[in-house]
Amino acid sequence: MPSSKGEATQPLRGRTILITRSEQQSKSFASRLTELGACVIECPTIIISPPDDSTPLDTALRNLDAIQWLILTSANGVHAVMKRLQQIQGISPLPHHIKICTVGPKTAEALEQYGIKTTLMPQTYTGEGVVDCITPHLNKGDTVLFPKAAAARDIIPSSLRRRGVTVLDPVAYQSVPPDQLPEAAKTHLQSGTLDCAIFTAPSTVKNLCNLLGSKDALQQALLHTQIFSIGPITTAACSELGLTPVHEPPDATTESLISLLINRMAEHPA
């Protein structure tokens, strides 16, 4: 039981937490952790940028009448597609006949910012979950548009193509690493003063490793730090780089991740 009202309202008080999301995505997440009492060290290890060649995406967006389903697997993908559609057409509507499958609630929330509601959402917020969710609703010969990140796994397009579905999977955005680490993050990583490090995509942990210079440097910097991952694919990336154990929430959402973080910190008083 919390020993004071402060501990009840700020269960992360006294904790120093590294977050590695892109700058565009980290603001609300950092604000929530700060509200809970944490000292948040922002360390964006990815920068979201347009693809090197937008032609395949543009071609798909100019032919939306031929698309039956749109699959969106991140808020970044939502914003990239809607921004590009607006640039092409001057407005950003989607034809009413298109059904939309989003990977999880955050992606659906991003879509709702444009006045569009999702049609389907899997119970498991992964590419495999998307395939299982959408497959019963597809007809042979359907065309699915899957605007993806440059480094996206092939699980969705390859699985649907095996089921006789045409999949267009143009790159909608890419994640590139920054040139260097922020000074505050560098200081805490060098001194080993982080309580937790949070990774929300495989690229966030891989890029941090590259920015630190080696796998050994990554392990040393996080030697006394609890590692938290958003989901199984990110957890696998952490494990491959020698970061263990990794705490993973039951659902791949920031809310579930924060709940797990609070519970784990309660088990290890500051």
Residue, then its C-alpha position, 0 to 999 in steps of 0.5 A: m500500500p502507498s505510504s502517502k498520497g504523493e506515492a499514490t498519485q505519483p508512483l514513479r516519483g524518484r525514477t529516471i526513465l529513458i524513452t526512445r520514441s521519435e520526437q513526434q511520438s514521445k510528447s504525450f508519453a513523456s507527459r504522462l510519465t512526468e505526471l506520474g512523478a518520473c524524471v523523463i530522459e528523452c532520447p529519440t533514436i529514430i527520426i520519421s521522414p518521407p520515403d526516398d521515392s514516393t512514386p509507388l505510394d502516390t500511384a496507389l493513392r491516385n487509384l483508391d477506387a480499386i482498393q477494397w481494404l486499407i491496413l494501417t499499422s502505426a500512427n506514423g503510417v496514418h499521418a504519412v498517408m493522410k498528409r500525402l493524400q492531401q498533397i496529391q488531392g488538396i484534400s484528404p478523404l478516403p472513398h467510402h467503400i474502403k474498409i480499414c484495419t488498424v493494428g491497435p487503438k493508438t493507430a485507430e485514434a490517429l485515424e480518428q483525427y481525420g474524421i475516419k473510423t476503423t473497421l477492424m482491429p485485431q485482439t493481438y496488436t501485431g502483424e500476425g494479429v492483423v492477418d488473423c483478423i482481416t483474413p475472414h473478411l477478404n475475398k479472393g481477388d480483393t486488393v489491399l493497400f498496406p502503406k508500410a515503414a521502409a523496414a517493415r516485416d513482410i508478414i502481412p503482405s506475404s501472408l495475404r498474397r498466399r491467400g490469393v489477395t493482391v497486396l500493394d505495399p508501398v513505403a509510406y515513411q522511413s525511420v532514420p537514426p539521428d546523428q548523435l544522442p542528446e547530451a542528457a541521455k548520453t550523461h545518464l547512459q554513461s553514468g548508469t543512473l537510469d532506472c528504466a529504459i523503454f523501447t517501442a520498436p526494434s529500430t529504437v533499440k538497434n539504433l541506440c546500440n549503433l549510436l553507442g558504438s557496439k553491443d557491449a557498450l549498449q549492455q554496459a550502459l544499461l547494466h543496472t537498468q530495467i528494460f521495458s518493451i512494447g511487444p514481442i518483436t521489440t522484446a526479441a530485438c532487445s534479447e538479440l542485443g543481450l538486454t535481458p530480462v525484458h519486461e513486456p506488457p500483456d497488450a502492446t499499448t503504452e497504457s499497458l506498458i505504463s501499468l507494468l512499469i508502475n507495478r515493477m517499480a513498486e516491487h523495487p522501492a527507490 
